[in-house]
Amino acid sequence: MKGTQPIRSNGQQPVRQPFSREALLEGISKQQAGIERLDRERGDARSQLAALQADLAWPESSRLRQPARVRDLAAAGDTDL
């Protein structure tokens, strides 16, 4: 686990060096940035899903051409269709 030291062969844990306040703040900042990035990606994925579901909801006769959202995703190189 990050932030802990391994147990010595004699079974005792070495004295743990505390992290500096700056290191902890930096770690927190990096984790928050990662969460924000994942939230944006999740929002994008939900939008793409909603667009695909809307395309699917059109009557079959209206889907003779490739739905615009699928065409846009394919043009962007999205291979997860």
Backbone bond lengths (Angstrom), bond angles and torsions (degrees), N, CA, C in turn:
res aa  C-N    CA-C-N  psi(-1)  N-CA   C-N-CA  omega(-1)  CA-C   N-CA-C  phi
1 M - - - 1.436 - - 1.521 108.22 -
2 K 1.336 117.27 142.52 1.450 120.47 179.40 1.517 110.34 -64.92
3 G 1.319 115.40 142.43 1.446 119.99 176.16 1.518 114.29 87.72
4 T 1.311 117.92 -3.42 1.465 120.07 176.63 1.515 108.58 -118.67
5 Q 1.304 114.72 157.96 1.450 119.61 179.47 1.517 109.10 -105.79
6 P 1.327 118.16 152.89 1.468 120.17 -178.92 1.522 111.21 -67.35
7 I 1.313 114.74 157.55 1.473 120.14 177.58 1.528 107.90 -77.01
8 R 1.310 116.31 137.30 1.462 121.22 178.97 1.517 109.95 -69.61
9 S 1.335 116.17 161.51 1.467 120.90 -178.55 1.526 112.59 -61.88
10 N 1.330 118.58 -23.06 1.465 120.46 178.23 1.533 111.59 -84.60
11 G 1.336 116.71 4.88 1.460 121.31 175.96 1.514 114.87 89.49
12 Q 1.310 117.30 -5.17 1.456 120.05 179.85 1.524 109.66 -96.95
13 Q 1.305 114.78 142.81 1.461 118.65 175.45 1.511 108.66 -81.37
14 P 1.325 116.87 139.42 1.464 118.35 175.31 1.532 109.77 -68.65
15 V 1.301 115.39 161.63 1.462 119.84 177.57 1.519 107.35 -63.96
16 R 1.315 115.62 127.10 1.468 120.92 -177.10 1.517 109.70 -83.04
17 Q 1.312 114.72 128.86 1.457 119.96 176.18 1.526 107.96 -80.70
18 P 1.324 118.05 123.79 1.465 119.53 179.91 1.534 110.65 -67.10
19 F 1.321 114.70 146.59 1.455 119.11 175.63 1.519 108.68 -74.39
20 S 1.316 115.26 148.30 1.460 118.16 177.23 1.525 108.80 -73.65
21 R 1.292 115.93 156.65 1.473 121.66 178.40 1.526 110.11 -57.65
22 E 1.333 116.57 -40.70 1.458 120.82 -179.55 1.527 111.51 -64.09
23 A 1.327 116.54 -40.29 1.466 120.36 179.27 1.526 110.70 -65.86
24 L 1.328 115.95 -39.98 1.467 119.72 177.98 1.528 111.08 -65.34
25 L 1.331 116.55 -43.92 1.463 120.13 178.69 1.529 111.35 -63.14
26 E 1.312 116.77 -38.45 1.467 120.72 178.05 1.529 110.18 -65.62
27 G 1.316 116.34 -43.07 1.464 120.23 178.03 1.517 111.91 -62.22
28 I 1.319 116.57 -42.18 1.465 121.10 177.74 1.521 110.22 -62.81
29 S 1.310 116.66 -44.39 1.462 121.39 -179.92 1.533 111.69 -60.88
30 K 1.330 115.97 -43.25 1.467 119.87 179.08 1.522 111.14 -63.83
31 Q 1.327 117.06 -41.55 1.466 120.40 179.84 1.523 111.15 -66.75
32 Q 1.332 117.26 -39.81 1.462 120.26 177.89 1.527 110.93 -64.08
33 A 1.333 117.07 -40.32 1.456 120.55 177.80 1.521 110.62 -63.53
34 G 1.322 116.48 -39.44 1.461 120.40 177.85 1.523 111.87 -63.92
35 I 1.321 116.70 -41.13 1.456 120.93 178.14 1.527 110.55 -64.37
36 E 1.322 117.19 -42.41 1.466 120.97 178.89 1.530 110.70 -62.35
37 R 1.337 117.08 -40.74 1.464 120.89 178.34 1.524 110.56 -63.45
38 L 1.326 115.93 -44.38 1.467 119.98 179.13 1.529 111.22 -64.42
39 D 1.328 117.26 -38.15 1.470 120.47 177.17 1.527 110.83 -62.29
40 R 1.340 117.20 -41.31 1.477 120.52 177.33 1.520 110.27 -63.82
41 E 1.330 116.79 -44.91 1.465 120.39 179.63 1.525 110.75 -62.72
42 R 1.317 116.73 -39.26 1.464 120.69 178.73 1.521 110.23 -64.65
43 G 1.323 117.07 -41.78 1.463 121.15 177.27 1.519 111.62 -62.03
44 D 1.339 116.16 -43.20 1.469 120.46 177.56 1.527 110.74 -62.27
45 A 1.327 116.27 -43.19 1.464 120.26 -179.80 1.527 110.78 -64.34
46 R 1.322 117.20 -40.08 1.466 120.29 178.15 1.526 110.80 -64.62
47 S 1.330 117.16 -39.52 1.464 120.54 178.23 1.523 110.88 -64.29
48 Q 1.319 116.52 -43.54 1.465 120.39 178.18 1.523 110.50 -63.33
49 L 1.320 116.92 -41.52 1.459 120.97 178.57 1.529 110.64 -62.09
50 A 1.330 117.02 -45.06 1.465 120.81 179.85 1.526 110.84 -61.99
51 A 1.337 117.12 -40.31 1.465 120.50 179.27 1.521 110.69 -65.28
52 L 1.313 117.14 -42.25 1.462 120.75 178.79 1.530 111.04 -65.88
53 Q 1.329 116.64 -40.37 1.459 120.00 178.43 1.531 110.75 -65.70
54 A 1.333 116.41 -37.31 1.468 119.75 177.58 1.521 110.14 -65.53
55 D 1.331 117.14 -41.65 1.468 120.49 177.27 1.522 110.67 -61.65
56 L 1.313 116.58 -39.49 1.463 120.83 -179.44 1.528 111.77 -68.25
57 A 1.322 117.09 -29.16 1.460 121.37 -177.91 1.533 112.98 -72.66
58 W 1.323 117.67 -17.06 1.468 120.04 178.95 1.521 108.99 -65.39
59 P 1.333 116.93 145.91 1.474 119.27 176.58 1.528 110.54 -57.11
60 E 1.318 116.21 148.43 1.468 122.51 -176.84 1.527 111.52 -53.11
61 S 1.323 118.24 -40.80 1.468 121.03 -178.12 1.524 111.90 -64.32
62 S 1.337 116.75 -26.11 1.459 120.31 179.18 1.524 112.05 -82.20
63 R 1.344 116.76 -11.94 1.458 120.37 -177.20 1.520 112.13 -101.16
64 L 1.316 117.56 26.63 1.462 119.54 179.15 1.521 110.56 -62.95
65 R 1.317 115.38 -35.73 1.465 119.75 174.51 1.516 107.78 -92.09
66 Q 1.330 115.51 158.03 1.470 119.65 179.10 1.529 108.77 -63.34
67 P 1.335 119.10 130.92 1.464 120.67 179.25 1.525 110.59 -56.02
68 A 1.311 115.93 143.35 1.463 121.61 -174.96 1.518 112.23 -56.53
69 R 1.318 117.91 -41.90 1.471 120.37 -177.09 1.526 110.62 -65.45
70 V 1.314 118.54 -41.52 1.459 121.49 178.56 1.521 109.34 -64.76
71 R 1.321 116.89 -42.06 1.463 120.80 179.24 1.529 110.00 -62.01
72 D 1.339 116.83 -42.64 1.468 120.91 179.30 1.529 111.34 -64.34
73 L 1.325 116.94 -42.09 1.458 120.15 179.35 1.526 111.08 -65.88
74 A 1.321 116.18 -40.84 1.466 119.93 178.89 1.517 110.71 -64.51
75 A 1.324 116.81 -40.07 1.468 120.82 178.95 1.523 111.28 -65.25
76 A 1.332 116.27 -31.24 1.459 120.61 179.66 1.522 111.89 -80.85
77 G 1.334 116.66 -3.02 1.461 119.62 177.87 1.509 113.55 87.34
78 D 1.321 118.11 14.56 1.464 121.12 179.45 1.529 108.23 -74.23
79 T 1.313 116.41 113.96 1.459 121.15 -177.34 1.510 112.11 -97.67
80 D 1.337 117.34 3.96 1.464 120.86 -178.50 1.514 112.49 -91.96
81 L 1.310 117.70 30.57 1.470 120.00 -179.02 1.490 111.06 -82.64
